[in-house]
Amino acid sequence: MPPKPNYRHQRSERSRSKQQKKQEKLQRREQDSANRKLRDEPQAPEQTPDETPPNA
């Protein structure tokens, strides 16, 4: 005879799986966002406070 189903355990496993999937998706989205920000950011030459811009 098969064992009795444990619905609470099954539900918690589904919930855990959903939460893990959401967390992975969030991390992936944050990483993609950070990559876009780095890619889209213009590469400006760095200036120290002592230097003045030319023609100023």
TAPE-V368521 format. One record per pair of residues at least 6 apart in sequence whose C-alpha atoms are under 8 Angstrom apart, sorted by the first residue. I is the first residue (numbers start at 1). J is the second residue. If there is no record, write none. Layout:
BEGIN
i-><I | I>
j-><J | J>
END
This chain:
BEGIN
none
END
